């Protein structure tokens, strides 16, 4: 993928592109691959590094979402479980089956999580990664040697997927390029091009390397910029109302001594009602995440002290040794592009992770929400909407 060669081909194109995708995160690269797979001439423009923002700051899980099941979002869980299974089948070199232990305290916890996770398995159907089952306190301690014995009476084992987000992104981009897509990073879209009837026919983009401005023509323009979606929407319609609620998720990386085995931990209910994961990752342990409302998106979000303290405090309750700030090897923060709810005052944990597709009067196709696990089905949905809206055969 030589940028110089791709840029030359893109700027010298005689015919307009079928689809121009703005945004090179998981959603955008997925749409580029889907478009190229269907034989469309596609151009992907990313203002920074590919997957620079949210898509490289994940918990490294492709999962159905146990928490979403508790919220009653059965359709999202079913979709995510199916997509998780497909990812494991299509990219076994990047996705693996990860076993989790949920620590339980009391018979009600055991019953609730055993039944809930059995339903989780059933929703996955033949894409299930393994059966969930109750284990004794003794076996839970054997699987999680550093678990605090005073905090559990038993446990429940379940399965989800773990993946390498950066490598998957590279592989998806490579596949899209091999199928004829043009992908350009450091290309910031600064304006939209419309015809006399106000319909979109292209974009203007500034090369962040040379500061040169280019115009790219296309039959369809997709806004897949995640937490920055409103910026593109404002180029289309200056009076546009906010459609994105950025939610910050913070992770810390600890030494493997805090979780020496192969099993991960999922703490089902923290002090603020969320969940917390501690997961083996490249001979270290990733612990997170938080869910903090952020007013303004940024390419370089910074973890708040309160978020780090929350993770350390919660993690420490369930481990035999309390991790401190001195134990932290790394910290990373990302912003989730949650679709803004119609009702004000809802907490970020209550906002659905389902994606939404918006189509403006000018035929700007915007996709908001979603997550890595469902990036393929989101792309499929977007291409279906484009073909229907523009009456493509």
ABEGO torsion letter per residue (X at the ends): XBAAAAAAAAAABABBBABBBBEABAAAAAAAAAAAAAGBBBBBBBABBBGABAAAABAGBBBAGAAAAAAGBAAAAAAAAAAAAAAAAABAAABBBBBBBBBBBEAAAAAAAAAAAAAAAAAAEAABAEBBBBBBAAAAAAABAABBAAABABBBBBBBBBBBAAAAAAAAAAAAAAAGBBBBBGBBBABBBBBAAGBBAEBBBBBAAAGBBBBBBBABBBBAAEAAAAAAAAAABAABBBABBBBBBBBBBBBAAABABABBBBBABBAAGBBBBBBBBGGBBBBOBBBBBBABBBABBBBBAAAAAAAAAAAAAABABBBBAAABABBBBBBBBBBBBABBGBBAAABBABBBBBBBAAGBBBBBEEBAAAAAAAAAAAAAAAAAAAGBX
